[in-house]
Amino acid sequence: MSEKVRYEIEFPINSSPQLLYQYISTPSGLQEWFANTVNSRGEFFTFEWDDAAENARLASKKTGEKVKFKWIDDNKHDTDYYFELRILEDEITKDVSLMVVDFAQEDEVEESKLLWENQISDLKHVIGSI
């Protein structure tokens, strides 16, 4: 299997950082827009979509600012890949955006970005930021 490449994509979101943080850091918040089902046991999260389930470990978080999930293997060991959701707030305009850091196969980066665009669109809908 070839190496995945890291990419970043930024989405403007009309929301307060505090509200947005609840939707990116809690199982119930993530379940509203990111996956069909999100369960957690301590630092371990299971994300379920239609026919797939992936496990991740909450690697780091900074309240009101960011969360980082490392994908884990079947033995609960970290893999080299993660996704990070970082809230950015412009100091002057107070505009808020969400920076997504993720990995994909080189020939799947554009497809992955489209998937994130759809998911962030769902997030905006849920928090009333349309």
C-alpha positions in Angstrom: 0.0 0.0 0.0 1.4 3.4 -1.0 2.0 6.2 1.4 -0.8 8.7 2.1 -0.3 12.4 1.6 -1.2 15.1 4.1 -3.6 17.9 3.0 -5.3 20.8 4.7 -8.6 22.4 3.8 -10.2 25.4 5.4 -14.0 26.1 5.7 -15.5 29.4 6.8 -18.2 28.7 9.4 -20.6 31.2 10.8 -20.5 30.1 14.4 -18.9 30.8 17.8 -15.8 28.8 18.5 -17.4 27.5 21.7 -20.5 26.1 19.8 -18.3 24.7 17.0 -16.0 22.9 19.5 -19.0 21.0 20.9 -19.6 19.5 17.5 -16.0 18.5 16.8 -15.0 17.2 20.2 -17.9 15.1 21.6 -19.4 11.8 20.3 -22.9 13.3 20.2 -21.7 16.3 18.3 -19.7 14.3 15.8 -22.6 12.0 15.3 -24.7 14.9 14.1 -22.5 15.4 11.0 -19.4 13.3 10.8 -20.5 9.7 11.1 -23.7 7.7 11.5 -22.7 6.5 14.9 -19.9 7.7 17.2 -19.0 5.8 20.4 -16.3 6.5 22.8 -14.6 4.6 25.7 -12.2 7.0 27.3 -9.8 8.2 24.7 -10.9 5.5 22.1 -13.6 6.4 19.5 -15.4 4.2 17.0 -16.8 6.0 14.0 -19.4 4.1 12.0 -20.7 4.8 8.5 -23.1 2.7 6.6 -21.0 -0.5 6.1 -17.7 0.6 7.6 -16.3 1.3 11.1 -13.0 2.9 11.9 -11.3 3.2 15.3 -9.3 6.2 16.5 -7.7 7.5 19.6 -8.2 11.1 20.8 -4.5 12.0 20.5 -4.9 15.6 21.7 -7.4 18.4 22.3 -7.3 22.0 23.3 -10.7 23.2 24.6 -12.3 25.6 22.2 -9.5 25.2 19.7 -8.8 21.8 18.2 -9.1 18.0 18.4 -6.8 15.4 16.8 -7.8 11.8 16.3 -5.1 9.2 15.4 -6.4 6.2 13.5 -5.6 3.0 15.3 -5.1 -0.6 14.2 -7.0 -3.7 15.5 -4.5 -3.9 18.4 -5.3 -0.3 19.4 -1.8 0.9 18.2 -1.5 4.2 16.6 -1.1 4.3 12.8 0.8 7.0 11.0 -2.4 8.7 10.0 -4.8 11.1 11.8 -7.3 13.8 11.2 -7.3 17.1 13.0 -10.1 19.7 13.3 -8.8 23.1 14.2 -10.9 26.2 14.9 -9.4 29.4 13.6 -10.7 32.9 14.6 -9.5 36.0 13.0 -8.5 38.4 15.8 -9.7 41.5 13.9 -12.9 40.4 12.1 -13.7 37.6 14.5 -14.5 35.4 11.4 -14.4 31.7 12.3 -13.2 28.9 10.1 -12.5 25.2 10.6 -9.2 23.8 9.3 -9.3 20.1 8.5 -6.0 18.2 8.3 -6.3 14.7 6.9 -4.5 12.1 4.8 -5.4 10.3 1.6 -3.8 8.3 -1.2 -2.3 10.8 -3.7 -4.9 9.9 -6.4 -7.8 10.3 -3.9 -7.0 13.7 -2.4 -9.6 15.5 -4.5 -12.2 12.9 -3.7 -11.4 13.2 0.0 -11.7 17.0 -0.1 -15.2 16.6 -1.7 -16.2 14.2 1.1 -15.1 16.8 3.7 -17.0 19.5 1.8 -20.1 17.4 2.1 -19.6 16.7 5.7 -18.8 20.3 6.6 -21.9 21.3 4.7 -23.9 18.9 7.0 -22.1 20.5 10.0 -23.1 24.0 8.9 -26.7 22.9 8.4 -26.8 21.3 11.9 -25.4 24.5 13.6 -27.5 26.9 11.5 -24.5 28.4 9.7 -25.8 28.1 6.2 
